[in-house]
């Protein structure tokens, strides 16, 4: 099963970064390619099992993701992709934040595991690494850092 790990330094306190990154319904505010998000009925956005339906910019495509873990103590959010127009499948993704104590900054770590068609592993890894890299750049811009 292919895996991808991307990390970055964010020049903002971890609590500030966490407020943005942990908002399961707030992804379109900063993530490229997302135009809107709706939490499906039955759960609140902060409840494990909540499903968000993300509209993708420039298309009618929809990405559905389920919140699997949300730990403010560990600054960890984990979600799985239920459906969407992605070149990979059975995706489980986590974002973890860690404090950088000497500068009051944040280390952001985004990791995922997924499946691809045989022979497409490297293309899937490159795709997910691009998504996470663009996401971190956009998150920094959104935070003004």
NUNUKOL-46132 format. One record per residue: residue number from 1; y, z, x of N, C-alpha, C, O in turn; residue in three letters. Coordinates in Angstrom, 3 decimals, decimal comma. Atoms other than C-alpha are relative to their C-alpha. Example, Ala and Ser with C-alpha at 12.3 -4.5 7.8 and 13.67 -1.06 7.14 Angstrom:
% NUNUKOL-46132
<site 1; <-1,190; 0,000; 0,890>; <-4,500; 7,800; 12,300>; <1,200; 0,000; 0,900>; <1,181; 0,665; 1,936>; 'ALA'>
<site 2; <-1,190; -0,060; -0,820>; <-1,060; 7,140; 13,670>; <1,090; 0,730; -0,770>; <2,198; 0,899; -0,261>; 'SER'>
//
This chain:
% NUNUKOL-46132
<site 1; <-1,181; 0,000; 0,853>; <0,000; 0,000; 0,000>; <1,243; 0,000; 0,898>; <1,428; 0,932; 1,680>; 'UNK'>
<site 2; <-1,203; 0,060; -0,830>; <3,291; -1,073; 1,632>; <0,944; 1,165; -0,282>; <1,016; 1,679; -1,398>; 'UNK'>
<site 3; <-0,979; -1,081; 0,095>; <5,938; 1,574; 2,309>; <1,283; -0,451; 0,670>; <1,261; -1,261; 1,597>; 'UNK'>
<site 4; <-1,302; 0,282; -0,596>; <9,636; 1,369; 3,101>; <0,757; 1,322; 0,098>; <0,708; 2,147; -0,815>; 'UNK'>
<site 5; <-0,838; -1,170; -0,209>; <11,932; 4,051; 4,527>; <1,328; -0,471; 0,578>; <1,363; -1,171; 1,589>; 'UNK'>
<site 6; <-1,344; 0,350; -0,464>; <15,704; 3,623; 4,911>; <0,809; 1,298; 0,009>; <0,725; 2,101; -0,921>; 'UNK'>
<site 7; <-0,835; -1,201; -0,065>; <18,130; 6,314; 6,044>; <1,411; -0,368; 0,427>; <1,656; -1,428; 1,001>; 'UNK'>
<site 8; <-1,396; 0,223; -0,367>; <21,865; 6,640; 6,537>; <0,724; 1,336; 0,083>; <0,296; 2,332; -0,500>; 'UNK'>
<site 9; <-0,883; -1,161; -0,045>; <24,566; 9,137; 7,395>; <1,159; -0,266; -0,954>; <1,804; -1,313; -0,896>; 'UNK'>
<site 10; <-1,093; 0,095; 0,970>; <27,068; 9,739; 4,600>; <1,012; 1,090; 0,355>; <0,670; 2,272; 0,367>; 'UNK'>
<site 11; <-1,030; -0,950; -0,430>; <30,321; 11,396; 5,666>; <0,641; 0,715; -1,186>; <1,841; 0,603; -1,433>; 'UNK'>
<site 12; <-0,447; -0,795; 1,149>; <30,571; 13,643; 2,607>; <-0,968; 1,174; -0,136>; <-2,135; 1,057; 0,238>; 'UNK'>
<site 13; <0,874; -1,154; 0,187>; <29,200; 17,098; 1,756>; <-1,171; -0,327; -0,925>; <-1,034; -1,112; -1,864>; 'UNK'>
<site 14; <1,221; 0,293; 0,748>; <25,671; 17,082; 0,356>; <0,176; 0,239; -1,501>; <-0,360; -0,520; -2,309>; 'UNK'>
<site 15; <-0,183; -0,296; 1,428>; <26,767; 18,651; -2,956>; <0,722; -1,149; -0,704>; <0,393; -1,493; -1,839>; 'UNK'>
<site 16; <-0,753; 1,122; 0,584>; <29,208; 15,802; -3,575>; <-0,892; -1,234; -0,143>; <-0,870; -1,907; -1,174>; 'UNK'>
<site 17; <0,904; 1,153; 0,050>; <26,636; 13,127; -2,738>; <-1,061; 0,224; -1,077>; <-1,388; -0,699; -1,822>; 'UNK'>
<site 18; <1,035; -0,321; 0,975>; <24,006; 14,882; -4,876>; <0,491; -0,194; -1,435>; <-0,252; -0,693; -2,280>; 'UNK'>
<site 19; <-0,530; 0,178; 1,365>; <26,275; 14,902; -7,957>; <-0,099; -1,457; -0,442>; <-0,393; -1,729; -1,606>; 'UNK'>
<site 20; <0,063; 1,430; 0,332>; <26,351; 11,095; -7,835>; <-1,448; -0,489; -0,002>; <-1,895; -1,108; -0,968>; 'UNK'>
<site 21; <1,351; 0,545; -0,171>; <22,827; 10,336; -6,594>; <-1,002; 0,557; -1,007>; <-1,967; -0,122; -1,358>; 'UNK'>
<site 22; <0,972; -0,626; 0,907>; <21,069; 12,740; -8,972>; <0,238; -0,328; -1,465>; <-0,568; 0,052; -2,314>; 'UNK'>
<site 23; <-0,295; 0,366; 1,391>; <22,683; 11,354; -12,143>; <-0,897; -1,186; -0,383>; <-0,577; -2,339; -0,090>; 'UNK'>
<site 24; <1,002; 1,026; 0,310>; <19,677; 9,439; -13,484>; <0,551; -1,101; -0,894>; <0,037; -2,220; -0,889>; 'UNK'>
<site 25; <-0,596; 1,017; 0,874>; <21,856; 7,625; -16,013>; <1,260; -0,614; 0,616>; <1,909; -1,447; -0,017>; 'UNK'>
<site 26; <-1,250; 0,438; -0,609>; <24,721; 6,972; -13,568>; <-0,118; -1,099; 1,037>; <0,874; -1,436; 1,684>; 'UNK'>
<site 27; <0,215; 1,005; -1,046>; <23,211; 4,304; -11,308>; <0,959; -1,185; -0,066>; <1,433; -1,613; 0,987>; 'UNK'>
<site 28; <-0,900; 1,157; 0,037>; <25,387; 1,403; -12,585>; <1,404; 0,277; 0,544>; <2,126; -0,664; 0,874>; 'UNK'>
<site 29; <-1,329; -0,324; -0,520>; <28,517; 3,266; -11,421>; <0,138; -0,372; 1,475>; <1,247; -0,570; 1,971>; 'UNK'>
<site 30; <-0,098; 0,265; -1,436>; <27,604; 2,536; -7,807>; <-1,042; -0,976; 0,555>; <-0,827; -1,524; 1,635>; 'UNK'>
<site 31; <1,075; 0,846; -0,532>; <24,400; 0,482; -7,393>; <0,260; -1,474; -0,306>; <0,424; -1,841; -1,470>; 'UNK'>
<site 32; <-0,204; 1,434; 0,225>; <24,903; -3,273; -6,900>; <-1,090; -0,581; -0,903>; <-2,257; -0,198; -0,817>; 'UNK'>
<site 33; <0,954; 0,713; 0,848>; <23,259; -5,487; -9,509>; <-0,312; 0,676; -1,321>; <-1,013; 0,104; -2,156>; 'UNK'>
<site 34; <0,249; -0,704; 1,255>; <23,208; -2,896; -12,291>; <1,265; -0,011; -0,840>; <2,338; 0,347; -0,355>; 'UNK'>
<site 35; <-1,201; 0,061; 0,842>; <25,553; -3,383; -15,244>; <0,092; 1,146; -1,001>; <1,197; 1,547; -1,367>; 'UNK'>
<site 36; <-0,040; -1,122; 0,935>; <24,550; -0,576; -17,634>; <-1,323; 0,744; 0,023>; <-2,322; 0,252; 0,548>; 'UNK'>
<site 37; <1,194; -0,844; 0,046>; <22,043; 2,201; -18,231>; <-0,008; 0,770; -1,307>; <1,017; 1,301; -1,734>; 'UNK'>
<site 38; <0,189; -0,753; 1,238>; <20,690; 3,779; -21,401>; <-1,273; 0,830; 0,161>; <-2,311; 0,319; 0,581>; 'UNK'>
<site 39; <1,197; -0,843; 0,006>; <18,315; 6,726; -21,584>; <-0,693; -0,197; -1,343>; <-0,081; -0,033; -2,398>; 'UNK'>
<site 40; <0,747; 0,223; 1,232>; <15,597; 5,953; -24,110>; <-0,164; 1,318; -0,753>; <-0,225; 2,382; -0,137>; 'UNK'>
<site 41; <0,113; -1,217; 0,808>; <15,249; 8,422; -27,010>; <-1,196; 0,850; 0,401>; <-2,225; 0,345; 0,851>; 'UNK'>
<site 42; <1,107; -0,923; -0,221>; <13,115; 11,515; -26,566>; <0,239; 0,996; 1,115>; <-0,313; 2,096; 1,079>; 'UNK'>
<site 43; <-0,249; -0,905; -1,127>; <14,410; 13,065; -23,335>; <1,452; -0,135; 0,430>; <2,085; -1,172; 0,230>; 'UNK'>
<site 44; <-1,325; 0,050; -0,615>; <17,701; 13,954; -21,693>; <-0,133; -0,631; 1,384>; <-1,221; -0,651; 1,959>; 'UNK'>
<site 45; <0,012; 0,679; -1,297>; <18,665; 12,132; -18,481>; <-0,493; 0,888; 1,130>; <-0,983; 0,375; 2,137>; 'UNK'>
<site 46; <0,414; -0,910; -1,063>; <17,871; 15,239; -16,423>; <-1,413; 0,552; -0,198>; <-1,863; 1,382; 0,591>; 'UNK'>
<site 47; <1,346; -0,491; 0,283>; <14,408; 15,833; -17,945>; <-1,058; -0,892; 0,639>; <-0,971; -2,119; 0,578>; 'UNK'>
<site 48; <1,118; 0,752; -0,562>; <11,237; 14,817; -16,133>; <-0,639; -0,800; -1,134>; <-0,876; -0,271; -2,221>; 'UNK'>
<site 49; <0,561; 0,885; 1,016>; <9,765; 11,867; -18,024>; <1,046; -0,853; -0,699>; <0,697; -1,769; -1,444>; 'UNK'>
<site 50; <-1,055; 0,830; 0,594>; <13,155; 10,472; -19,086>; <-0,148; -1,436; 0,509>; <-0,489; -1,664; 1,670>; 'UNK'>
<site 51; <0,087; 1,415; -0,373>; <13,179; 6,669; -19,084>; <1,394; -0,618; -0,142>; <2,035; -0,520; -1,188>; 'UNK'>
<site 52; <-1,276; 0,718; 0,067>; <16,295; 4,697; -18,211>; <-0,277; -1,485; -0,075>; <-1,185; -2,009; 0,571>; 'UNK'>
<site 53; <0,080; 1,454; 0,152>; <16,744; 1,097; -19,244>; <1,272; -0,557; 0,628>; <2,373; -0,355; 0,117>; 'UNK'>
<site 54; <-1,127; 0,529; -0,763>; <18,974; -0,691; -16,741>; <0,187; -1,475; -0,276>; <-0,747; -2,265; -0,134>; 'UNK'>
<site 55; <-0,336; 1,409; 0,132>; <20,703; -3,948; -17,543>; <0,382; -0,531; 1,377>; <1,128; 0,111; 2,116>; 'UNK'>
<site 56; <-0,263; 0,571; -1,312>; <20,834; -6,216; -14,521>; <1,120; -1,031; -0,098>; <1,107; -1,902; -0,968>; 'UNK'>
<site 57; <-1,196; 0,852; 0,023>; <24,108; -7,985; -13,743>; <-0,359; -1,472; 0,102>; <-1,221; -1,861; 0,890>; 'UNK'>
<site 58; <0,163; 1,441; -0,059>; <24,256; -11,711; -14,388>; <-1,259; -0,541; -0,651>; <-1,507; -1,746; -0,605>; 'UNK'>
<site 59; <1,237; 0,448; 0,647>; <20,955; -11,825; -16,296>; <-0,202; 0,799; -1,290>; <0,564; 1,708; -1,609>; 'UNK'>
<site 60; <0,417; -0,786; 1,158>; <19,301; -10,602; -19,458>; <-1,174; 0,903; 0,363>; <-1,746; 1,576; -0,495>; 'UNK'>
<site 61; <1,123; -0,804; -0,471>; <16,650; -8,891; -17,319>; <0,286; 1,489; -0,159>; <1,432; 1,932; -0,084>; 'UNK'>
<site 62; <-0,080; -1,442; 0,166>; <15,949; -5,204; -17,864>; <-0,983; 0,648; 0,968>; <-2,096; 0,163; 1,173>; 'UNK'>
<site 63; <0,841; -0,798; -0,893>; <14,555; -2,674; -15,429>; <-0,178; 1,350; -0,678>; <0,807; 2,007; -1,017>; 'UNK'>
<site 64; <0,279; -1,306; 0,601>; <12,848; 0,406; -16,912>; <-0,601; 0,905; 1,055>; <-1,565; 0,545; 1,730>; 'UNK'>
<site 65; <0,457; -0,948; -1,011>; <12,380; 3,452; -14,713>; <-0,153; 1,387; -0,624>; <0,620; 1,781; -1,498>; 'UNK'>
<site 66; <0,278; -1,344; 0,534>; <10,931; 6,915; -15,402>; <0,270; 1,047; 1,082>; <-0,168; 0,903; 2,224>; 'UNK'>
<site 67; <-0,285; -1,113; -0,899>; <12,205; 10,116; -13,793>; <-1,278; 0,816; 0,202>; <-1,860; 1,316; -0,760>; 'UNK'>
<site 68; <1,243; -0,710; -0,319>; <9,257; 11,771; -12,026>; <0,258; 1,388; 0,580>; <-0,531; 2,309; 0,365>; 'UNK'>
<site 69; <-0,343; -1,298; -0,595>; <10,960; 14,609; -10,116>; <1,508; 0,063; 0,191>; <2,149; -0,936; 0,518>; 'UNK'>
<site 70; <-1,421; -0,232; -0,220>; <14,445; 16,089; -9,914>; <0,137; 1,437; 0,483>; <-0,016; 2,380; -0,293>; 'UNK'>
<site 71; <-0,053; -1,332; -0,592>; <14,924; 19,018; -7,548>; <1,347; 0,237; 0,675>; <1,564; -0,214; 1,800>; 'UNK'>
<site 72; <-1,277; -0,328; -0,626>; <18,457; 20,289; -6,925>; <-0,172; 0,876; 1,248>; <0,631; 0,793; 2,178>; 'UNK'>
<site 73; <0,246; -0,867; -1,152>; <17,007; 22,861; -4,503>; <-0,363; -0,815; 1,250>; <0,027; -0,466; 2,364>; 'UNK'>
<site 74; <0,421; 0,855; -1,117>; <15,483; 20,116; -2,337>; <0,854; -1,258; 0,124>; <0,629; -2,071; 1,022>; 'UNK'>
<site 75; <-0,821; 1,212; 0,035>; <18,140; 17,476; -3,146>; <-0,909; -1,241; -0,013>; <-0,770; -2,142; 0,814>; 'UNK'>
<site 76; <1,021; 1,052; 0,092>; <15,280; 15,166; -4,212>; <-0,066; -0,541; -1,418>; <-0,113; 0,215; -2,388>; 'UNK'>
<site 77; <0,220; 0,667; 1,276>; <14,993; 12,623; -7,007>; <-1,076; -1,061; 0,217>; <-1,005; -1,838; 1,169>; 'UNK'>
<site 78; <1,096; 0,963; -0,086>; <11,829; 10,569; -7,585>; <-0,127; -0,702; -1,346>; <-0,041; -0,070; -2,400>; 'UNK'>
<site 79; <0,168; 0,774; 1,225>; <11,330; 7,791; -10,109>; <-0,992; -1,130; 0,239>; <-1,210; -1,558; 1,372>; 'UNK'>
<site 80; <0,921; 1,134; -0,077>; <8,823; 5,056; -10,877>; <0,543; -1,126; -0,869>; <1,220; -0,894; -1,871>; 'UNK'>
<site 81; <-0,414; 1,173; 0,765>; <9,466; 1,540; -12,104>; <-1,113; -0,341; -0,977>; <-2,258; -0,553; -0,578>; 'UNK'>
<site 82; <0,974; 0,305; 1,041>; <7,719; 0,844; -15,398>; <-0,090; -1,502; -0,260>; <-1,173; -2,035; -0,500>; 'UNK'>
<site 83; <-0,006; 1,452; 0,181>; <8,787; -2,789; -15,789>; <1,303; -0,583; 0,513>; <2,322; 0,105; 0,585>; 'UNK'>
<site 84; <-1,201; 0,677; -0,468>; <11,247; -5,306; -14,457>; <-0,345; -1,247; 0,788>; <-1,504; -1,478; 1,131>; 'UNK'>
<site 85; <0,199; 1,294; -0,657>; <11,713; -8,646; -12,731>; <-0,009; 0,104; 1,532>; <0,684; -0,654; 2,212>; 'UNK'>
<site 86; <0,019; -0,214; -1,442>; <10,906; -7,393; -9,223>; <-1,219; -0,676; 0,631>; <-2,240; -0,847; -0,034>; 'UNK'>
<site 87; <1,134; 0,651; -0,665>; <8,648; -9,103; -6,655>; <-1,071; 0,987; 0,462>; <-2,040; 0,592; 1,112>; 'UNK'>
<site 88; <0,979; -1,024; -0,337>; <6,767; -5,810; -6,187>; <-0,350; 0,759; -1,278>; <0,386; 0,682; -2,262>; 'UNK'>
<site 89; <0,418; -0,717; 1,209>; <4,883; -3,602; -8,669>; <-0,530; 1,385; 0,370>; <-0,721; 1,703; 1,544>; 'UNK'>
<site 90; <0,475; -1,375; -0,186>; <3,645; -0,029; -9,145>; <0,859; 0,727; 1,031>; <0,355; 1,285; 2,006>; 'UNK'>
<site 91; <-0,976; -0,540; -0,935>; <6,780; 1,216; -7,420>; <0,255; 1,473; -0,312>; <0,495; 1,847; -1,460>; 'UNK'>
<site 92; <-0,384; -1,421; 0,095>; <7,363; 4,927; -6,795>; <0,976; 0,258; 1,136>; <0,662; 0,047; 2,307>; 'UNK'>
<site 93; <-1,110; -0,096; -0,939>; <10,641; 5,741; -5,087>; <0,590; 1,409; -0,002>; <0,667; 2,059; -1,045>; 'UNK'>
<site 94; <-0,681; -1,295; -0,123>; <12,324; 8,903; -3,799>; <1,260; -0,150; 0,829>; <1,308; -0,913; 1,793>; 'UNK'>
<site 95; <-1,187; -0,153; -0,823>; <15,791; 9,653; -2,547>; <0,127; 1,491; 0,295>; <0,133; 2,327; -0,608>; 'UNK'>
<site 96; <-0,177; -1,390; -0,434>; <16,196; 12,836; -0,533>; <1,274; 0,082; 0,826>; <1,553; -0,786; 1,653>; 'UNK'>
<site 97; <-1,205; -0,255; -0,776>; <19,434; 14,220; 0,834>; <-0,238; 1,244; 0,848>; <-0,877; 2,202; 0,412>; 'UNK'>
<site 98; <0,102; -1,153; -0,895>; <19,620; 16,580; 3,791>; <1,390; 0,276; 0,570>; <2,143; -0,655; 0,857>; 'UNK'>
<site 99; <-1,317; -0,309; -0,559>; <22,666; 18,443; 5,082>; <0,052; -0,289; 1,499>; <-0,912; -0,048; 2,226>; 'UNK'>
<site 100; <-0,272; 0,110; -1,432>; <24,120; 17,528; 8,455>; <0,962; 1,150; 0,287>; <2,146; 1,080; -0,040>; 'UNK'>
<site 101; <-0,726; -1,267; -0,064>; <25,292; 20,984; 9,411>; <1,179; 0,007; 0,961>; <2,108; 0,793; 0,772>; 'UNK'>
<site 102; <-1,111; -0,053; -0,951>; <27,579; 20,207; 12,335>; <1,218; -0,791; -0,455>; <2,289; -0,674; 0,141>; 'UNK'>
<site 103; <-1,131; 0,822; 0,451>; <29,779; 17,786; 10,375>; <0,229; 0,081; -1,511>; <1,094; -0,619; -2,037>; 'UNK'>
<site 104; <-0,078; -0,100; 1,461>; <29,337; 18,798; 6,709>; <-0,245; -1,357; -0,653>; <0,313; -1,663; -1,707>; 'UNK'>
<site 105; <0,380; 1,293; 0,537>; <27,878; 15,353; 6,153>; <-1,376; 0,078; -0,646>; <-1,937; 1,158; -0,829>; 'UNK'>
<site 106; <1,283; 0,089; 0,695>; <24,697; 14,185; 4,474>; <-0,854; -1,090; 0,630>; <-0,367; -2,180; 0,927>; 'UNK'>
<site 107; <0,975; 1,010; -0,391>; <21,603; 12,386; 5,694>; <-0,679; -0,456; -1,281>; <-1,298; 0,351; -1,976>; 'UNK'>
<site 108; <0,660; 0,552; 1,170>; <20,372; 10,095; 2,923>; <-1,273; -0,714; 0,420>; <-1,269; -1,510; 1,359>; 'UNK'>
<site 109; <1,293; 0,638; -0,268>; <16,724; 9,030; 2,914>; <-0,523; -0,598; -1,300>; <-0,621; 0,091; -2,315>; 'UNK'>
<site 110; <0,540; 0,685; 1,179>; <15,330; 6,474; 0,474>; <-1,335; -0,577; 0,415>; <-1,412; -1,326; 1,389>; 'UNK'>
<site 111; <1,332; 0,485; -0,353>; <11,610; 5,750; 0,517>; <-0,735; -0,465; -1,243>; <-0,434; -0,045; -2,360>; 'UNK'>
<site 112; <0,754; 0,531; 1,127>; <9,153; 3,881; -1,634>; <-1,381; -0,445; 0,446>; <-1,606; -0,754; 1,615>; 'UNK'>
<site 113; <1,325; 0,601; -0,141>; <5,541; 2,809; -1,989>; <-0,165; -0,946; -1,170>; <0,351; -0,690; -2,258>; 'UNK'>
<site 114; <0,151; 0,987; 1,063>; <4,506; -0,221; -4,008>; <-1,196; -0,889; 0,310>; <-1,832; -0,755; 1,356>; 'UNK'>
<site 115; <1,055; 0,999; -0,188>; <1,963; -3,002; -4,419>; <0,618; -1,383; -0,064>; <1,644; -1,591; -0,711>; 'UNK'>
<site 116; <-0,415; 1,396; 0,050>; <2,358; -6,722; -3,854>; <-1,248; -0,866; -0,106>; <-2,373; -0,379; 0,010>; 'UNK'>
<site 117; <1,100; 0,947; -0,082>; <0,226; -9,806; -4,098>; <-0,466; -0,038; 1,457>; <0,327; 0,193; 2,370>; 'UNK'>
<site 118; <0,545; 0,059; -1,356>; <-2,044; -10,187; -1,072>; <0,799; -1,007; 0,832>; <1,044; -2,134; 0,402>; 'UNK'>
<site 119; <-0,770; 0,860; -0,881>; <-0,080; -11,624; 1,831>; <1,502; 0,091; -0,211>; <2,269; -0,508; 0,542>; 'UNK'>
<site 120; <-1,428; -0,121; 0,306>; <3,284; -10,662; 0,288>; <0,578; 1,354; 0,420>; <1,712; 1,683; 0,075>; 'UNK'>
<site 121; <-0,430; -1,349; -0,369>; <3,512; -7,186; 1,816>; <1,317; -0,002; 0,781>; <2,230; 0,759; 0,461>; 'UNK'>
<site 122; <-1,209; 0,016; -0,829>; <6,134; -8,048; 4,440>; <1,225; -0,430; -0,815>; <2,302; 0,144; -0,653>; 'UNK'>
<site 123; <-1,115; 0,433; 0,853>; <8,324; -9,897; 1,915>; <0,428; 1,134; -0,933>; <1,622; 1,329; -1,162>; 'UNK'>
<site 124; <-0,311; -1,140; 0,858>; <8,099; -6,877; -0,415>; <0,734; 1,087; 0,760>; <1,683; 1,680; 0,247>; 'UNK'>
<site 125; <-0,669; -1,007; -0,828>; <9,064; -4,520; 2,401>; <1,436; -0,417; 0,299>; <2,350; 0,404; 0,224>; 'UNK'>
<site 126; <-1,348; 0,492; -0,296>; <12,045; -6,683; 3,331>; <0,892; 0,077; -1,238>; <2,061; 0,453; -1,142>; 'UNK'>
<site 127; <-0,761; -0,063; 1,249>; <13,153; -6,896; -0,308>; <0,457; 1,429; -0,285>; <1,635; 1,667; -0,549>; 'UNK'>
<site 128; <-0,345; -1,390; 0,314>; <13,024; -3,132; -0,852>; <0,973; 0,565; 1,037>; <1,881; 1,311; 0,669>; 'UNK'>
<site 129; <-0,922; -0,470; -1,036>; <14,759; -2,425; 2,487>; <1,411; -0,531; -0,259>; <2,387; 0,191; -0,057>; 'UNK'>
<site 130; <-1,317; 0,566; 0,333>; <17,604; -4,777; 1,450>; <0,622; 0,728; -1,189>; <1,815; 1,028; -1,178>; 'UNK'>
<site 131; <-0,492; -0,709; 1,185>; <17,920; -3,058; -1,940>; <0,526; 1,375; 0,407>; <1,628; 1,754; 0,008>; 'UNK'>
<site 132; <-0,409; -1,348; -0,400>; <18,092; 0,411; -0,352>; <1,215; -0,044; 0,918>; <2,121; 0,778; 0,780>; 'UNK'>
<site 133; <-1,150; 0,129; -0,893>; <20,488; -0,703; 2,386>; <1,274; -0,295; -0,774>; <2,312; 0,322; -0,535>; 'UNK'>
<site 134; <-1,156; 0,335; 0,839>; <22,836; -2,276; -0,153>; <0,394; 1,190; -0,868>; <1,580; 1,441; -1,085>; 'UNK'>
<site 135; <-0,277; -1,172; 0,822>; <22,520; 0,812; -2,335>; <0,742; 1,077; 0,778>; <1,715; 1,644; 0,279>; 'UNK'>
<site 136; <-0,686; -1,006; -0,811>; <23,503; 3,179; 0,459>; <1,422; -0,436; 0,357>; <2,344; 0,380; 0,321>; 'UNK'>
<site 137; <-1,350; 0,483; -0,297>; <26,459; 0,998; 1,452>; <0,903; 0,156; -1,218>; <2,054; 0,575; -1,094>; 'UNK'>
<site 138; <-0,779; -0,113; 1,242>; <27,621; 0,930; -2,179>; <0,270; 1,464; -0,357>; <1,349; 1,790; -0,852>; 'UNK'>
<site 139; <-0,193; -1,419; 0,277>; <27,115; 4,694; -2,565>; <1,134; 0,548; 0,879>; <1,991; 1,288; 0,395>; 'UNK'>
<site 140; <-1,086; -0,435; -0,909>; <29,338; 5,323; 0,478>; <1,349; -0,519; -0,490>; <2,333; 0,219; -0,511>; 'UNK'>
<site 141; <-1,247; 0,581; 0,504>; <31,975; 2,974; -0,902>; <0,467; 0,732; -1,256>; <1,651; 1,036; -1,402>; 'UNK'>
<site 142; <-0,309; -0,703; 1,235>; <31,813; 4,690; -4,296>; <0,573; 1,394; 0,298>; <1,479; 1,866; -0,388>; 'UNK'>
<site 143; <-0,461; -1,335; -0,400>; <32,304; 8,058; -2,572>; <1,277; -0,053; 0,829>; <1,893; 0,980; 1,093>; 'UNK'>
<site 144; <-1,207; 0,158; -0,799>; <35,185; 6,646; -0,535>; <-0,166; 0,429; 1,443>; <0,791; 0,856; 2,089>; 'UNK'>
<site 145; <0,261; -0,394; -1,403>; <33,527; 7,354; 2,818>; <-0,583; -1,148; 0,797>; <-0,862; -0,995; 1,986>; 'UNK'>
//
